[in-house]
Every structure is written in C-alpha cells, then in structure tokens.
Amino acid sequence: MKNRKILCFSCFLFLIPYSLFAQQNSPFLVPRQIYVGDPATLVVPLPPALQNNPDMILTKKDYLSNESIFPSHESLEIYKITLEKRTAGSRLLIEFTAFAPGVIEFPLIEIGGEAFSGLSVKVNSLLENNPERLLAGSASVLAMPGTALMLYGSLTALIVVILLGLWFIFKGRVVLNQLREKWKRYRLYAGMYKTEKRLSRALAKGADKRIILDKLSFEFREFLTILTGKNCLSMTAQDFMREFVSEFSNTPDSFKLDESAFLGKFFGRCDKLRFSGGDIEAKDIEKLLEDLKEFIEAKDKEEKSK
C-alpha cells in the first residue's frame, strides 16, 4: 500500500509539466490585457524543432529593402518578429502596438520559410464608460521554452533522491550487506570449482603429482577457513574429525560420503600420499579430486537452498 502511494505521487509530479505545457499551447499576450497604444507581444507556441537553430528576426529595417517581407496593417504597427527554433519548444514572437479597439487580426506572417495566419488580438479602449477598466500593467518577463518542464522535473528528481536516501538509511544497508555476502560466497565456490578443474587438467598433462597434492591440500584448507571462519591451515586430519563432526551435518542426502568424518578421511588420505615417500598413483589423486568436487557441489547446493 505504501509503495502504491509513492508510485501515484511520483506519477502526479511527472504529469504536472505536461499539463502546464498543454495549457500554454495556445497563443497569448504579454501583458495579458492591452489597451489602445500599449506596446505588447503576441507569443505563439510552436512544436519542438529537431535541433536548436539560431533565432530568425525580422524588423522594420527589412521593410526598407523589401516591402513584401515585413507585414503591415492599418490598425497595427509591428516592430519585430522573432522565430525561435528549440528542441524544448519553439515560439513565434510578434512585438506590436495597436491603434484601434476591438478584435484585430494580424496580416499573413512569413518568416523562415513558414507562414502564419489567423492570429488575432483583443484590444481594449480607455474611452469606454467602464470604471473597472484600468491601464494595462507592465509587461511580465517572458518564460523560456521548457522552463516548467525543467522546474518540475528537477523537483521530482529531488523527491526521488530523498526517498532513495530514506530507503537506504532504514533498509538499504541491510540489503547491500546481504548482497555483498552472497557475492563473496559465489566467488568462494567459483574459485574452488576452478581449482578442481585446474588440478585435473594438470594431472592429465603429467604434472608432478606431489605438487598437485600440495596445492590440493593448501587450497582446500584455505577454502574451509573462509567458509567456516576457523583456522583450517594448521589442522591435522584428526583435528578435522573432532572440529567438523556437526559442522556439515545438514549436507544433502545426495552427498554419499559420511559427512561427519569426510574431512578427516580426506586429509588423512591426502597427507598419506604426500609424505609416504613412495610412488603416487594417478588414480588415487583422481579419487581425491572426485571427492572434492562432490563435497563442493553438495555444500553449494545447500547454500543456494537457504
């Protein structure tokens, strides 16, 4: 229920900028209400452009060089026309002054290879007998395209960061510690699987059997030290039988060796081969590696079942 409320709140915040954009998608005046003789700007929102382009500007100076470029109207004096092409939203800005009251329609506006028609404004008159009519206020600052989206997007991102921070304070550290522990266990078992395969390949290639036994004994002891937290590097075969009688009592039934005495027997056989002084048969080492693989697979399966 709590997560659903957070999701609904986040969706609401994301929808605010789009609703504002939809409201501002029609032409509007700056200032909103104008009277005869007031300078004003008509802002026409346009669809976003594919890329940001320099502003195209037409002024009265263009009228002197080419009369057909700059539009004119008997009730309007147009000073400047600006076409802004932005990826966040384009705009057409028409700066003008009206000299007659009522609804006045702009002439055809041609700029940047585009034509705009059907634009009109309502101009009020101070001479009308209406005490509620006041002089138009000063023109407000024009907002840049995409300002609302950037503002509410930043606010939403800030709220998301705060929520993630609260989650991390109360639950995040526990989850990260669990993931870190699982990653350590995965690397531990993966490393032991690689050790067994590496020693098997070395034995098949005819490497020194005593060196293989030394590496097998050391790396298996090191694995057990990390796995159990006990110092297994200095333990004898008898020590393993005493220390690990109950350590691996939950090994799955598929592990066919006697788990309570497996480690003692394993290291007893390994040390006997290492220090006997006689010839070492390859099949004896192969049997040790097979037993090691069965043990690792059984413990790995047990860890994953938990």
C-alpha positions in Angstrom: 0.0 0.0 0.0 2.8 2.4 0.9 4.7 1.7 -2.4 1.5 2.3 -4.3 1.0 5.7 -2.7 4.6 6.6 -3.6 4.2 5.5 -7.2 1.0 7.5 -7.6 2.6 10.6 -6.1 5.6 10.3 -8.5 3.3 9.9 -11.5 1.4 13.0 -10.4 4.6 15.0 -10.3 5.6 13.8 -13.7 2.2 14.8 -15.2 2.3 18.4 -13.9 4.7 19.7 -16.5 2.8 18.1 -19.4 -0.5 19.7 -18.1 1.2 23.1 -18.0 2.5 22.7 -21.5 -1.0 21.8 -22.8 -2.4 24.9 -21.1 0.3 27.2 -22.7 0.0 25.6 -26.1 -2.3 28.4 -27.5 -1.2 32.0 -28.3 -1.2 34.5 -25.5 -0.4 38.2 -25.0 2.2 39.8 -22.8 0.7 41.7 -21.0 -2.5 39.6 -20.9 -4.7 42.7 -21.3 -3.8 45.6 -23.6 -5.3 48.9 -24.5 -5.0 51.2 -27.5 -1.4 52.5 -27.7 0.1 49.9 -25.4 3.2 48.0 -26.7 2.7 44.3 -26.4 4.0 40.9 -27.6 2.0 38.1 -29.0 3.5 34.7 -28.1 2.6 31.8 -30.4 3.9 28.4 -29.0 5.0 26.0 -31.8 6.0 22.3 -31.9 9.6 21.4 -30.8 12.2 21.5 -33.5 14.5 18.7 -34.4 17.6 20.7 -33.4 18.4 24.1 -31.8 18.8 26.8 -34.5 19.7 30.5 -34.4 16.7 32.9 -33.9 15.3 34.3 -37.2 14.4 38.0 -36.7 12.6 40.5 -38.9 12.4 44.2 -38.1 11.3 47.4 -39.7 14.7 47.7 -41.4 13.8 44.8 -43.6 10.8 46.8 -44.8 13.1 49.3 -46.5 14.9 46.7 -48.5 12.0 44.5 -49.5 8.4 45.7 -48.9 7.0 42.2 -49.3 8.9 40.8 -46.4 7.6 42.8 -43.5 3.8 42.7 -42.9 1.7 45.8 -42.3 -1.8 46.6 -41.0 -3.7 49.8 -40.8 -4.6 49.3 -37.1 -1.3 47.7 -36.0 2.3 48.8 -36.1 4.5 45.7 -36.0 8.1 46.4 -34.8 9.7 43.0 -34.7 9.0 39.3 -35.5 11.2 36.6 -34.0 11.0 32.9 -34.7 12.7 30.7 -32.1 13.6 27.1 -33.0 14.3 25.0 -29.9 14.1 21.3 -29.2 12.3 22.1 -25.9 9.7 24.1 -27.8 9.6 26.7 -30.5 7.9 30.1 -30.4 6.8 32.9 -32.7 7.1 36.4 -31.0 5.4 39.4 -32.6 6.1 42.8 -31.0 3.5 45.4 -31.9 1.3 48.4 -30.9 -2.5 48.5 -31.6 -4.2 51.8 -32.5 -7.8 50.7 -32.6 -10.0 48.8 -30.1 -11.7 45.5 -30.7 -10.5 42.2 -32.2 -7.8 42.9 -34.7 -6.5 40.1 -37.0 -2.8 40.1 -37.9 -1.8 40.0 -41.6 -0.1 37.0 -43.0 3.3 36.4 -41.3 6.0 34.8 -43.4 9.4 34.0 -41.8 11.9 31.2 -42.1 10.0 29.6 -44.9 6.9 29.3 -42.8 3.6 31.2 -43.0 1.3 32.0 -40.0 -2.2 33.3 -40.5 -5.4 33.6 -38.4 -3.7 35.3 -35.5 -5.7 37.9 -33.7 -5.7 40.0 -30.5 -8.4 41.8 -28.5 -7.6 45.5 -27.8 -9.5 47.4 -25.1 -10.3 51.1 -25.1 -9.9 53.6 -22.2 -12.7 55.7 -23.6 -15.4 53.1 -22.8 -17.6 54.0 -19.9 -16.5 51.3 -17.6 -14.8 52.2 -14.2 -13.4 48.7 -13.8 -11.1 49.2 -16.8 -7.5 50.1 -15.8 -4.4 50.8 -17.6 -2.5 47.7 -18.6 0.3 46.8 -16.2 3.9 46.4 -17.2 4.8 43.5 -19.4 5.9 40.4 -17.5 9.1 38.6 -18.2 8.8 36.0 -21.0 9.5 32.5 -19.8 12.0 30.4 -21.8 10.6 27.3 -23.5 10.8 24.3 -21.3 11.2 26.2 -18.1 8.2 24.5 -16.4 9.4 21.0 -17.5 12.9 21.7 -16.1 11.5 23.1 -12.8 9.1 20.3 -12.1 11.5 17.7 -13.4 14.2 18.9 -11.0 11.7 18.8 -8.2 10.6 15.3 -9.0 14.3 14.1 -9.2 15.0 15.7 -5.8 12.0 13.9 -4.2 13.1 10.6 -5.7 16.6 11.1 -4.3 15.2 11.9 -0.9 13.1 8.8 -0.9 16.0 6.6 -2.0 18.1 8.1 0.7 15.4 7.3 3.4 15.2 3.7 2.0 18.9 3.3 2.2 19.0 4.6 5.8 16.4 2.1 7.0 16.8 -0.9 4.7 19.4 -0.3 2.1 22.5 -1.1 4.2 21.0 -4.5 5.3 20.2 -5.4 1.6 23.7 -4.3 0.5 25.3 -6.4 3.2 23.3 -9.4 2.2 24.2 -8.9 -1.5 27.9 -8.5 -0.5 27.8 -11.7 1.5 26.2 -13.6 -1.4 28.8 -12.3 -3.8 31.6 -13.4 -1.5 30.1 -16.9 -1.3 29.6 -17.1 -5.0 33.3 -16.2 -5.6 34.4 -18.7 -3.0 32.7 -21.6 -4.6 33.5 -20.5 -8.1 37.2 -20.3 -7.2 37.1 -23.8 -5.7 35.4 -25.2 -8.9 38.2 -23.7 -11.0 40.9 -25.1 -8.7 39.5 -28.7 -9.1 39.4 -28.3 -12.9 42.9 -26.8 -13.0 44.4 -29.7 -10.9 42.5 -32.3 -13.0 44.0 -30.8 -16.2 47.5 -30.7 -14.6 47.2 -34.3 -13.6 46.1 -35.3 -17.1 49.1 -33.5 -18.6 51.5 -35.4 -16.4 52.5 -32.7 -13.9 54.3 -33.5 -10.7 51.8 -35.5 -8.5 53.3 -34.2 -5.2 52.9 -30.6 -6.3 49.3 -31.3 -7.3 48.7 -32.8 -3.8 50.3 -29.9 -2.1 48.2 -27.4 -4.0 45.0 -29.5 -3.4 45.7 -29.7 0.4 46.5 -26.0 0.8 43.7 -24.5 -1.4 41.0 -26.8 0.1 42.2 -25.8 3.7 42.1 -22.2 2.7 38.5 -22.6 1.3 37.4 -24.2 4.6 39.0 -21.4 6.6 37.0 -18.8 4.7 33.8 -20.9 4.7 33.7 -21.7 8.4 35.8 -18.9 10.0 38.1 -21.5 11.6 41.8 -21.7 11.1 42.0 -24.9 9.0 45.5 -24.3 7.6 47.2 -25.8 10.7 44.7 -28.6 11.4 45.6 -32.3 11.1 43.3 -35.0 9.8 42.3 -35.8 13.5 41.6 -32.2 14.2 39.2 -32.1 11.3 37.3 -35.1 12.6 36.9 -33.5 16.0 36.1 -30.0 14.8 33.7 -30.8 12.0 31.5 -33.6 13.4 28.5 -31.3 13.4 29.7 -28.5 11.1 28.4 -30.2 7.9 25.6 -32.3 9.4 23.0 -30.7 7.1 24.6 -31.8 3.9 22.0 -33.1 1.4 21.4 -36.8 1.1 22.8 -36.8 -2.5 26.3 -36.4 -0.9 27.1 -40.1 -0.4 30.2 -39.7 1.8 30.0 -39.8 5.6 29.9 -36.1 6.1 30.8 -36.2 9.8 34.1 -37.9 9.0 34.7 -36.8 5.4 37.2 -34.1 6.1 39.3 -36.2 8.4 39.4 -39.1 6.0 40.1 -36.8 3.0 43.1 -35.1 4.5 44.3 -38.3 6.1 44.5 -39.9 2.6 46.0 -36.7 1.1 48.7 -36.5 3.7 49.5 -40.2 3.5 50.1 -39.8 -0.3 52.2 -36.7 0.2 54.5 -38.0 2.9 54.6 -41.7 2.2 57.8 -41.4 0.1 56.6 -44.0 -2.4 55.2 -43.7 -5.9 51.8 -42.0 -6.2 49.2 -43.5 -8.5 47.3 -41.0 -10.6 44.0 -42.8 -9.8 44.5 -42.0 -6.1 44.7 -38.3 -6.9 41.7 -38.6 -9.3 39.7 -40.1 -6.5 40.6 -37.2 -4.2 39.6 -34.7 -6.8 36.2 -36.5 -7.4 35.5 -36.5 -3.7 36.4 -32.8 -3.5 34.0 -32.0 -6.4 31.2 -33.9 -4.7 31.8 -32.1 -1.5 31.8 -28.6 -3.1 28.7 -29.4 -5.1 26.8 -30.6 -2.0 27.8 -27.5 0.0 27.0 -25.2 -2.9 23.5 -26.7 -3.2 23.0 -26.4 0.5 23.9 -22.7 0.4 21.5 -22.0 -2.5 18.7 -23.8 -0.8 19.0 -21.4 2.1 
